[in-house]
Amino acid sequence: MAPEIRELDPTTVERIAAGEVVERPASVVKELVENSLDADASRVRVAVESGGTESIRVSDDGIGMDEQSLRRAVEKHTTSKIRNIDDLEGGLATLGFRGEALHAIGAVSRLTITSRPQGGDRGTELLVEGGDVERVRPAGCPEGTTIEVEDLFYNVPARRKYLSQDATEFAHVNSVVTAYALANPDIAFELEHDGRETFATTGQGGLRETVMDVYGREVAQAMIELDDEAVPEGPLESVSGLVSHPETNRASREYLSTYVNGRYVTADAVREAVMEAYETQLASDRYPFAVLFVEIDPSDVDVNVHPRKMDIRFADDERVREQITVAVADALKREGLLRSTAPRGRSAPEQTEINPGEREESSSGSDGLPSTGETTNADATRETQGPAAHGDGETAAGHESTRSQSSGEATADSSSASASPRSVGSSASETGASEEGEGVGDDPPVSGRRGSSGSDRDSRQSPSMTATDQQHFGEDDPTVREFGSLPSMRVLGQFQETYVVAETDDGLVLLDQHAADERINYERLRERFLGETTTQVLAEAVEIELTARESALFERFTDALSRLGFQADRIDERTVEVRTVPALLAESGGPELVRDVLSSFVSHEGAAAETVEAVADELLADLACYPSVTANTSLTDGSILSLLEALADCDNPYACPHGRPVLIEIDTDEIADRFERDYPGHG
């Protein structure tokens, strides 16, 4: 029997609809701050308790509302900002327009609004609980509006259950208020959490002064102003704002603030265009600070794409990207920050010997970090990009390598490189690499990388098909070897000096040498870290300036930092003094890593203990990347066997710590199918 189709009751419908607008406390703050700005406020104060889960209070000195307007404002789909579809299609001059916010918030909380219009002799207080107006009465209050939201999702327990820990929720609130403070330097903003001021702007300064208020002096001094005159013709009427020096960056895109017609958005077209402009100057997992404003004819952009209004759609996406990229790149070049080439690592020897079994004794410093003893491009990259730049340059999406991009050079074209598999003995000179290290330590081409160009790729010579003095692994040693949990295999050699090639009973195995070495290093580091967290005392304590967001996080995660090995004390509201760091990170990261660690705490949704473990695991995964053998490195026969033996001893030999596969198997049937060996009559 088919299930009965029935109409939902109005209460259920309202609570479902409210969930589209009110996702978390930050969603409430965003809607209320936008209302304050639309009301021509010159001061906006936001105060939250317990990350906003218990209480949110937004006050402004805007135009205010009388009793009749206040009653109307909490009804569904009521607004003073548009009249009909023509206003929506013709472009919007306000941040809000749907008339849903107050009604949706009131449906899932206890909502109190107190408002007095400019010039009015008295104010009005209105209370809404679960969508129903419970009380309306006169109130003594200043001109403007104050909205207080308590017990968010008290009547939707499933939604409340899945809110994150308070620190994570407040981090989202902080990002929203920061975004609108930066967008409106002429408006005074104040953000408070649990009775403590997080930041405040004066509303009387310019953009750079506002950046200093929320990000600190260090970041403000590193910001570069865009020149609107450099923007090519296109749909955007102007591109303005500030972007940071490449060396002033973070591991999170939280500080990449972009605005379209004054509206804070996270549109991919805008953010990706900013990243494209930095070309090779940022590692793939680092992001600049940016406060970028673009103006466009409202009819050429659709802001009605999503209920939260965070995403938008341009009529001419590609030209918008081009205009933004050119504007940002011009500013960086004007400051001499974009180079045609970057410092390279030294060329690797003809063949590199590694022995994973002996690495613990071969330390790169007092912290006992594993090391191959070779100078690679990873070293140069880390010096310029900061502690989170991976040695093989993997991105979060697919964990692919961009080492050559970090070094300002393009790699060989994939079609030419794949034409010639190289055996273990092929040298750097035989593959066209120069004394400068070109091609050594660079990963094979990856489609979709930032900054690559066809002309650069075509200028590289494909590997020689007639290289001499090659060592053919299979001829010298045809033995099939057992490697514990790995398939039994006979090693044939290397392909592109990046992948180990081996034959098994069922087909072929390709093993990524960097991913394999990274897994080995990670498991050994994790074993040492879990045994005992040892710290290294710094010769001199290091002062670190934090942004307002990082400072708020430090207040809540001081104990967690200590458990990881970072001993730090607050000097003032925005500066901490770091005295010790984890011994394992002493050489690779340093005290500045505190900033990234703080951000990592709010990226995990678990309880405090789980969060510390998760952050530690993330740090070790990044650390394991630094000493691992890079791609485009020729390995000796013995090194390949040692690598496989060490990999076989790992708990999980099939994936690197970032989740990328270590090896893939191509079975005989698939190979036969590709060669169409089953055609009629072949048997």
N, C-alpha and C positions, 0 to 999 in steps of 0.2 A: 504494500500500500504506500502510495506516494505521500511524503510528509506534507502537512498542511502549511500553506503560505499565509502568513498573517501580518498585519500592520503592527509595527513597534509602537509602544506607548510614547508619548511626547517626552517624558523624563529620560528614557533610555536614548532616544534620538538626540536629545540635547547634550547628554554626556558623551556620546560617541563623537558628535560634531565638535564638542569642546576640545577633544583630544587632538584634533587636526591643528588647532591654533595654539593650545597650551600643552606643550610637550614636557616641559620641566620648568623650574623656577626662572631660568634665564629667559624663557619664552614670555613669561609674564612681565619681567623687567623690560624686555624689548618693546612690547606693546605699550606699556605705560610710559616709558621714556619717549617713544614716538608721539604719543598723545600730548605730552608736555611740550615737545618741540613744535608740534602743529598748533599749540595754543599760544605761541609766541612768548614762551618763558625765557627769562634772562638768567634764572637760577634753577637748577634741578638737583635735588638731593635724594640719593637712593640709600636705604638702610635695610639690611637683611639679617635674619637670625637663622642659625643652623643651615647656612648655605641657601636660604630662601625656602626651605621646606616647612619651617614653622611660621615665619613672618616675612613679609615684603612690604616696604613702605616707600612710596615715591611721592615727593612733594615738589610743587613748582609755584612760581609767581605769575603764571600765565593769565589768560583772560577770564578763567573761571566760568561757573555755570550757576544759573538761578535754579529754583526748585523744579520748575516745569522742565527745563532742559536736562536736569539731573535725572528725573524720572524717565525721561525719554531715552537718555543715553544708555541705560542698562537693558533696554528692550532689544530684541533680535533684529539685526540688519537695519540699525538706525545710525545715521551719520550726518555730520554737517559738511562733509568734505567733497562728496559728489552728489549729483542729482539723478543722473540716469546713465545709460550705457554710452551716450555720446561723450560724457566727461571722461569715462574710462578709456574709450577708444582714442580720444583726442590727446591723451597724455595727462599725467597727474602732477600736481604741484605740491601735494602733501604726502607725508610718509604713510599715514593710515588712509583707508578708503572703503574697507569692506563693512564696517559697522558691526563687526563680530567680537572684537576684543573684550570689552567690558562684560558683555552678555556671556561669553564663553568662560571667562575667568570666574564670574559669579556662579556659574553652574557647577564648578568643582572646588569651591572654597567658601570661606566666610569673608565677604567683601564689604568694606566700609569706605564710602566716599564722602569727603567733607569738602565743600566748595563754596566760594564767594566770588561773584563777578566783580570785575574792575569797576569801582565807583558804587558798588552795591552797599547797602547799609547793614545787611546781615547775611549769614551763610546758612547752608543746609547740610544736614547729615543724612545719608541714606545707607541702610544696611541690607545686604542681599545674602541669603544662605541657601546654597544648593540650587540656585536659580530663581528663588522666590524672594520678592521684596518683603522684608519683615518689618521695617521701620523707616519712617521719614519724619524728621523733626528739625526745628531751627537749631543753629549752632553758632557759637562765637568762634570765628576763625579769621585769619588774614586773607587778603585777596589772593586768588589762585586756587589750586586744587591739591588735596592730599588724598591718596588712595592707599589703603592698607589691606593686604591680602593675608589672611591667617589660615593655617591648617590646610594647605594646598592638597588636593586630592583626598580629603578626609572621607568623602563619600564615593570614591573610586579606589578602593583598597588595592586592586590589581595594579593600577598605575603607580600608586604611592610605593608599593612594594619594590618596584624596579627602579626607583630613583637611586642614584649613586651616593657614595659617602659625601658628607657635608663639604669637604675640601674640594671635591670634584665639581659639585654643583656650584659652589661659589666661584670656582675658576671660570665656569661658563658665564656666570653673572658678571664677573670682572671683565671678561672679554667684551661683553655687550656694552657695558657702561664706558669702558675705555674707547670702544669704536665710536660711540656718539660724542664723547668728549673731544676726540681728535677731529671729528668732522665739524665741530662747532667751537672753535677757539674763542669766539665772542660770547659764549655762554658759560657761566660758572657751574661746574659739576662737582659733586662730592659723593664719594662711595664709602659706606661704613659696613663693617661686618662684625656682628656680636659686640657692638658698642665700641669698636676700634676703627679709627679712620684708616682707610686703605690708600686713598689719594684724594686730592682736591685740586681743581684748576681755578684760576682767578677770573677767567672770562674776559680778561682785559689784554691778553697777550696775543702774539701771533702763533702760527702753527708750531714753530720750533720750540717756543716756550711751553706750549701744551705738551709736546713730546717729552720735554724735560720733566714736567710734572708727573707724567704717568710711566715713563720708561727710564728716567734718570739722566744725569748730565753726560755720562759716557756715551749713551746712545744718541742723545741730542747733538753732541759735537760730531758724531760720525755721519749725520744725515746730509744728503746732497740734494739741492733744489733742482727741480726739473725746469727746463726752459720751453715754454709753450711755443715759442717761435720755431723750434726744431721739429714740431709735429707735422708730418706730411698731410696733404689733403685727404679727406675721407669723411665718413659719417660723424666722427667725433668733432665737436666744436672746439673743445680744448682738453688738454691733459696737463695737470699740475700736481704739485705735492712734493714729498720728500721720499728719498730712498737711501738705504744705508750703504756705507762702504762695505765691500764684500767680506772683509774680515770681521765685521760686526754682524753676527748671524746667530741663529738658534736652530735647534733640532726640530722645532715645531713651527708650523705655519700660522700660529696664533697671532704673530706680530705682523702679518701681511694684511693690512687693512685697506680695502678698496671700496670706493664709493661711486655710484652712478647717479648723477643729478641730486647729490646730497644723501642718497639712500645707501646705507651700509649693506653690501652684498658680498656673497662668496662665489660669484660667477666664475666658472672655470676659464672662460675666454680672457678675463681680465688678469686673473692670477697667473695663468700659464704664460701670458704675454710678458708679465714682469719677470718671471723666471727665465724665459727665453733670452731676455736682454742681458742677463748676467753671464750667458754663454759658459765658458770654462772656469769662471772665477769662483764658483761655488760647487762643493761636492754635492752629489745627488741627493743626500739626505739632510742638507742644510738649507735654511731659508733666511732671506734678508728681512730687515725691518722695512716697512713701506707704509706710507700714508698717501694714497693715490686717489685723486679726484678726476673724474671724466665727466664732461658735459655733452649731452646729445639731445637732439630734438626728441621730445617725449613720444612723438608718434613713431620713432624708429626703434623703440625699445619696449618690450612687454614685461611689466613688473608683476603681472597677474598669473605667473606660472605656478606658484606654490602657495598654500595657505600662510606659510610663515614669511613669505615675501623675501626670502634670502637669496633665491636664485632668480635670474632674469634671462631674457632672450633678446639678442640683437637681430635686427633685420639683415645686417651685413656683418656677420661674425668675423670673417677673415680680415676684412679691412680694419675693423676695430682692433684686432690683435696686432696688426702691422703698425698702426699708429702708436699704440702703447709701447710696443717693443722698441720702436725707433726713439721715442721720447726718453725712455729709461736708459737705453744704450748710449744716447747722446750725452746724458748727464754724467754717466760713468766715464765715458771717454774724455769729456771735458775736464774731469778731475784726474785724468791719467790712470784710471783704474782698470780699463780694459786693455789687455795686451794681446798681441798677435800670437805670442808663444809664452809659455810659463816655464819656470825652472824644471828641469828634468832630473830624474834619478840617473845614476851612472849605469852604463851598459853592464848587463850581466855577463859572466864568463861564458865560454863556449858551452860548457855544461855545468850545471849546478848540482852539487852533492848535498842532499839533505838526509838526515837520519832521525826520523821522529822519535826513535827509541832513546836518543841521547840528548834530546833538546832540553830537558830539565836541567842538565848540567851546563848547557850553553846559554848563559843568561845575558840579556842585553843591559842589565843594570842591577842595582842592589835589590830590586824587587823580584829578581829571578824570572823575568819574562822569557818565554821561549823565543829563540831567534835562529834564523838560518845563517846569520853572519853575513848576509848580503845587503848591500844598499840598493833599495828598489825605489820605484816611483811612489810607493806608499809613503816613504819617509818624506819626500818633498811635498806630497799632498797633505800629510798631517800637519806639516809646518805652516801651511798657508790656509788650511780649511778648518782647523779646530779638531777637538778630540773625537768627534763622532764620525769623521770621514773614514770609511772603511778602507782597508788596505787594497781590496780588489774593487772598491767602488760600487758595491751592490746598491740598487735602489730598493725601496719598499715594495714597489710593484714589480714582481718577478725577480727581484734580487739580481738584476743584470749588472754587468760591469760598465762603468764609464770612466775608467782610469785615463784613457787618452783624452777625454773631454776635460778632465780636471787639469791636464797638463797642457791644454791649448793646442793639441794636435789631433788630427783625424786618423782613423785606422784604415788599414787596407780594405778594399771592397770585398764583401763576403764572397762574391762570385769568383773572384780571382784567387782569394786565399784558399777557398775550399777545393780548388782544382788540384792542389798538390799536397797530399798528406806527407808530413815530414817524419822521418824516423828519429830515434833517440839521438843519433849523433849529429844531426844537422846543426850548424853553428849560426851565430848571429850574422856573420859576414855572408854566409851562403844564402840567407833569406833577405838580404838587402838592408839590414839594420846598420846604422851608422855608429861611429864612435860616441856620438852624443847620446846613444841609448834609444834611438828611434826604433820603435817596434819591439823593444825589450821591456817586458813588464806591462805591455798594453794588451788588453783583452781583444778577442775577435770582435768583428763588427756586430752591433746590435741595432735592429731597426727601431726608429722612433726616438733615438737619443737626442738630447738637446744639443744644438750647436754644430751638428755634423753637416758637411756640405758635399755635394756630389763631386765638385771639382777637386776638393782635397783628396777624396778617396781615389779618384781616377789617377791622380798624380803618383800614387804609390805603385811600385812594380810588384807583380805577382811573384810568389816564391819560385825559385828555379826548379825545373823538373830534372835537372842533371847534376844535382849537388854530388860532390865526391866525398870519399872517406866516411860514408854513412855506416853506422853500426846497426845491422838488422837484428833486432832482438830475437825474432823467431829462428833465424839461422844459427845464431850463436848458442841458443839455449832453447831447444824445442820442448822442454819439460812442462807438463801440465802441473800446476801447483795447487795445493789446498790452502785456502785463506779463511779458515774458521767459518764464520757465518756468511761469508761472501761465496758466490759461485766458484767452483773449481775453474781455473782458467790458465791459458797460455798467453803471456803478454807478448804482443806484436810490436809495440812501440808507442810513439806519440803522434797525435794529429794536431797540427797548428801549434805545437809546443804548449798545448793547453789541456788536451784530453788524452788520457791513457787509453790505448786500444788493446783489447784482449779477445781471444777466441775461447768460447765455451762449447760444451757438448750441444747446446741448443741454439747457438748463434754467436753474436758479437756483443761485447760489453764496451760502452764508452764511459769513462770515469773522469769527472772534472777534478783536476789535481788541486785547484785552490779550495774548492768546496770540501774535498776530502781532508786536506790538511787543516782546514778551519774546524771541521768536526773533531779531529784528533786534539787540537789545541784546546777547544772549548771544553771537552770532557775532562781533560787534565786540569784545566784552570778551575772548573766547577768542583772537582774533587778536593783541590787545595782550599778553595774558598769555603766550602761547606765544613771542612775540617776545623778551621779556626780563622776568623776574620782578623788578620794582622794589620796593623796600621803603621804608617811611616810618618814620623814627626818631621815637619818642614823646618829647614834651617832657619827661616824667618816666616812668621805668619803672613798670609796673603789676604789683603782686603779685596772683597768682591762686591761690586755695585749691582744691585738687583733692580728689576722693574717692579712696579707696584704689584703685579700678579705674582711674581716670584717671591717677593717679600711676604705676601700674605700666606703663600704656601710654606715658606720657611718657618713661620710661626707654628704651623701645625705638624710639620714633619721633622722637627729638630731631633727627636728621639730616633726616628727611623733613619735619618742620616747617620746618626751615631752608630747604629747597629751595622751600617754598611762600612763604617770606618772613617767617616767624615766628622771630625770634631770642629765645630764652628760656633761662634757666638755673635749675636747681634751687637754692632757698635752704635748704630742709630737706626732710624726707621727703614733706611734703604741700603745699608751697608752691613756686611757680615765679615768676620775675620776667621779664616780657615787655618787651623793649626795642624791637623793631621789629615791624611788621605789614606784610602786602602792601599796596602803595599802593592797589590797587583796592578793598581792603576797609577802608581807614582810616576812611571816613565811615560805611559801612553796618554794619560788624560790630564792630570794635574788638578789644582784647586778649582779652576774654572768649570770643571765638570759638574760642580755643585748645581749650576743653573739647569743643565740638562737633566740631572737626576731629579730635581724638583718637578720639572715638567713630566717626567716619567711617572711620578707618583700618581698624578691625576689621570693618566691615560689607562690605568688599570682599575677595574670596577670592583675588585674583591675587598675583603676585610683588610685591616692594617697589616696583619702578619703576612697574608698572602701577597699584599702589595709590595712589601719589602723584598720578599723572595722573588717576585716577578721582576722588579726593577734590578735586583742583583743579577738575575739571569740575563736580562737584556744587556747589562753592562759587560758581562762576561762574553756574551755572544759577539759584541762589538770588539772587545779586547782580543778575542781569538783571531779576528780577521787580520790584525796588524802584522804579526810575524809569519803568517801563512805564506807558502810559496805562491807566487803570482802566476797568472796566465802568461803565455808567451815566454816561458822559461824552459830551456832545454834541460832535462834531467838525465842523470846517469842511470844505467841499468839497475845498479844496486839501490839507488834512491827510490826508484819506482817500486821495487819489491819491498823495501822497508816501509814505504808509504802504505802499500796494500796490507802488509802484516799489522801495522799499527791501527789501520782503519778497521780491520777485522776484529780487533779487541774492543772496539767501541760498543756502547750500549745500543746506539742507533747509527749504524754505518751508512744509512741510506739517505740521510738529509743533513744539510749543514745546519748550524744553530739558528739561521734565519729562515729555514724552511725550504731552501732551494735543493733540488735533487742532487745527490752526489754521483750516482751512476744510473745509466739507463741500459736496458737490454733489448736488443733487436733479434728476434728469433729467426731461425732458418726459414720458416714458412713465409714470414713477412718479406724476407729478402728475395725468396723465390717468386713471390707474387709481384714484387716490384720489377723483376726481370721477366715477368710473364712466361715463366717456365712451364706453365700448364697449358700452353697452346696446343690445339689438336695435332696429334701425330708425334708430339715430342717424345712421349713415353716409348 
